[in-house]
Amino acid sequence: KNAGGTRLAVPPSRYECEMSDDDQRRAPPPKKTMLSTIVLGQLTIKDWSSFVEIVKGVFEQVANDKALQSGPGAGNNASYIPELRDAPSDRLAIAVCTVDGQMCAFGDSEEHFSVQSTGKTFAYTLAMRMHTVEYNPGHTGPEGAAYVHQFVGQEPSGRAFNDFELTRPDANGVPHPFNP
């Protein structure tokens, strides 16, 4: 250590730089690499192979459940959205990707599909996080499910997602779809 700083070698070059102790404290931490995360045992799911076996078991249980393949348990494709109406109803997949990049997938996971309402789960999760001090320390005002649930099932207009309303007729007497 020299006056006011530490000499650091910067690999792979032979150049040296000086960084004061204060600069070192303010420097951002080094970025983790996937390899270092694995080697240091810092993966989100430590026993990945056991986790994958559990996911595979869930997939196989659902795929082999005869009650979900026909009859009332199988359900029907929504008919009011062409992408859903025309989608093959025999497809099934499960895929998991952790924040570390660990991935597994079973079934028809390579098939393209229309996400439609599945995106609502992400919007709901985001809304819940935005309206709780635990996840959003700067949040003020009402929080949690009691607040968020006031808006679940509503469009920004305040009407139900599939509500069809026409505006008052225009000068020619023609009503138009309501579009706020």
Disulfide bonds with the S-S distance in Angstrom:
none
